[in-house]
Amino acid sequence: MLGVKLEETRVYQEAKQEGREEGREEGREELTLELVPRLLARGMSIEEVGQLLNLTIEQVRLAAE
């Protein structure tokens, strides 16, 4: 219509970047939670794992299940 593609608009670019950032954050959270059982299996306490990964005790317990 105006000769501008959707992909070229500022709104599209900002939404695309926001989606990437959200995806990265979700990936980091997922990786953190995947580490919990491994660290517990190596003998770390729930409290130590929580401190190391910046998680609450409840988050560590849930991830360990």
N, C-alpha and C positions, 0 to 999 in steps of 0.2 A: 504494500500500500504506500508506504513512505520510502521504500527502498532500504529499510533497515531490517536486518534479520534479528529474530528473537535472541539468538546467541550473542549478538553484538551489544545488547542493551545493558546498561549499568545494573538494573534490577536483576537480570538473569545472572550476570557475573557475580553479584553479591550473594545471591541465593546459592549458586554453585559453590562458592568459597565457604559459605556457612555450612553447607552439607558436608564438605570435605572435613572441616574442623570438627563437626559433630561425629563423623565417622572415625576420625582419629581418636577422639576422646573415648568413644565406645570401645574401640580396639584396645586402648590402654587399660580401661577398666576390666575388660575381659581377660587380658593377659595377667593383670594383677591378681584377679580371682583364681586364675589357673595356677598361679604360683603357690597358693595357700596349701593345698594338699602335699605338694612336693617338699615345702619347708617343714611342715609338720612331720612328714615321713623321715626327714633327716634329724628329727629330735628336737626341733625348736618348740617352745611352748606357744600356746595360743596368744599369750600376752606379747611375747617376742615377735611373733609374726605380725600381730596388729601394729606394733610400734614400727617395725621395719617397713611395712607396706602402707602405713598411715590408714589403717582400718580399725573399726571398732571391734570389740570382742565378739559381738553378735554377728558382724559381717564375716569374721574369720570362721566362726562356727557354722554359719550357713554355707560358706564356700567349701568347707571341709566335708559336708554331707554328700 
